[in-house]
Amino acid sequence: MTDPATGADASRLWHRLSGTSVLLDGFHALKHAVRFGAEVLVAVAVDRKAALALAEELAPDVRDALDALLTEVTQAEYAALVPRPHPTAVAALAVRPSREANLARLARAGRTAPVVVLDDPRHLGNAGAVIRLAAGFGATGVVTTGTLDPWHPTVVRGGAGLHFATAVERLDVAELPPGPLFALDPEGDDIRGVELPDDAVLAFGSERSGLSAGLRARADRLVALPMRPQVSSYNLATSVAMTLYHWSLTGGAAPGQDRP
Ligand SMILES: C[S@@+](CC[C@H](N)C(=O)[O-])C[C@H]1O[C@@H](n2cnc3c(N)ncnc32)[C@H](O)[C@@H]1O
């Protein structure tokens, strides 16, 4: 694809592609997506020089890539492209990774990092936060069941562009990747006595009603996070954070080590 020469060209290209691509909202989302190999179709900034200065300061590894990608647009052109302006006034559209490739990653034998399953999550912000966590811990992927679209623009915004650092897909419970399934539930065995293997599938229930019957039936073990009796449950994303941290202590790859 030829790079747009002017803001007007970039806007035209944007309108042509926006229905079928992933919106990267803000400098940090674009930075992460580029860093983790996203195919960026068009990228705009209201102040190109300022965006590149930010890259020089915070992300020198992607500065040249951003220099090649960014087209300067006016404030009015930018405002017409995004649902609400981001403080960095940077935005881009990227190709959504192929479902086939993600499913192959999720189902691969001998995975070296867990798959996180959110069973019928309801809150778009929680899903984004979980994808960010999964990326940070080098998890193989995040699977959602139910109706929430894990590639919804609000989830991508919450994930800070890190959907490209892990495999994100929606599946039915019957289609979950193979591997020992540990379902997180306050009634389970205390996680402090449980070693989570690298190929674990770690499942978390919905904010409203916890784990579904189908997920419970598929679980090999119910595992609980330490919590005093008077408290009914933790927030979904914080539960994922504690569980991945526990995995990182007992079975996780060493910090800095490349993981899939
Ligand atoms: C907000 S909670 C769900 C609360 C829901 N009202 C219920 O009835 O279970 C969302 C999910 O976080 C996980 N979770 C929260 N607190 C937990 C705990 N103490 N131990 C294990 N998992 C927990 C579970 O997977 C739970 O289904």
The ligand as an ORCA input file, in Angstrom:
! r2SCAN-3c Opt
* xyz 0 1
  C     -16.122    -10.800     40.231
  S     -15.816    -12.480     40.358
  C     -17.411    -13.208     40.186
  C     -18.346    -12.912     41.268
  C     -19.662    -13.548     41.053
  N     -20.689    -12.721     41.632
  C     -19.784    -14.957     41.599
  O     -20.876    -15.307     41.989
  O     -18.853    -15.745     41.585
  C     -15.125    -12.901     38.806
  C     -14.226    -14.098     38.808
  O     -12.997    -13.784     39.461
  C     -12.450    -14.964     40.035
  N     -12.330    -14.759     41.488
  C     -12.716    -13.695     42.212
  N     -12.369    -13.861     43.508
  C     -11.773    -15.077     43.596
  C     -11.184    -15.828     44.642
  N     -11.120    -15.386     45.908
  N     -10.658    -17.033     44.352
  C     -10.671    -17.516     43.103
  N     -11.212    -16.855     42.071
  C     -11.749    -15.643     42.300
  C     -13.415    -16.084     39.732
  O     -13.005    -16.763     38.572
  C     -14.713    -15.337     39.514
  O     -15.633    -16.089     38.789
*
